[in-house]
Amino acid sequence: MKRNPKRVADDLNASWEVLAEPIQTVMRRYNIENAYDKLKELTRGKGGINRASLQTFIATLDIPQAEKQRLLQLSPDAYIGKAVELAKRI
């Protein structure tokens, strides 16, 4: 299989929706109702999720400022969720 690091990087940079998981998790931790639906609403009738739309959304959340800063620092190319933990279970 031929590898193309630039294409992988481009695909990740165009896939900000992968950050819906950690955002939804934090929303639920702070008892924000309908976390899934609020994230889904973010993309309806729009061109999708991007850095700017996620940053705007995160800024509106009723969560501690430290959590907002942590979420704002995430990017699709660096977020792996629980992959390391799950891989160790195998």
N, C-alpha and C positions, 0 to 999 in steps of 0.2 A: 504494500500500500504506500503510495506516494504521500508524503507529508507536506503541508503548505501552512507554515506557522502564520504568515500574514493573513491568509484567508480565515484561519481559526480566530485570530485576534479580531479581525473585522466582523465576523459573525457574532462573537461575544459582545463587542462594543455596540452592536445593533440590537442586542437582546436584553434590554434592561428589565424585561418582565421576569427574569429569573430572580430578581430581588424581591418579588412579591412574597416569597416564602418567609424570609427573615422579617420583613415589615409586618406581615400578618401575624407572625409569632409574637412580636413585641406588642402589637395592638391587643392581642388576646391576653398577654401577660398583665396588661394594664386595664383589662375589662372593657375595652372599647367594643361596643356591640356591633354586630354585623361586619366584622373585619373583612371577611371575604367579599361581601357585597360592595363595600366601600371601595375596595381595590378594583373590583370588576367595573364599577361605575367610572372609575378613572379613565378607562380605555374606551368606553362606549362612544361611538360616533366621532372618534378622534383618530389621529394617525398612529396611535399606539403609545406605549410608555417610552420615555426617554429620560436622560439625566435631569433635564429641567422640570419635566412634569412630576417626576418622583420627588425632587427636592421641594417643590411647591407643596406637594401632598404631605410630605413628612413634616414640613413646617406647620401645618394645620393640626397635627395630631396633639391630643391632650395627654402627653407623656413627658417624663422628666427630660430636661434639656440635655443631660448626658446621653440618654438613649437616642435623642434626635441626632446628636453629633456622631454617635457610633453608626447609626443608619446612613447618615449623609456621607460617611467615609467609605461605604461599600461600593463596589463596582462589579459588573458581571464577570470580568476577567479574573477577579481574585476570590469571588465567593464560591465556596465549595460545600457550604452547609455542614451536614453531619457525615460527609463522605468518608472522612478518615475513620471516624468512630464506627461506622457501619462496615467498612472494609475489614476492620479488625475482628469483627464477629464471624467472618467466614472461616 
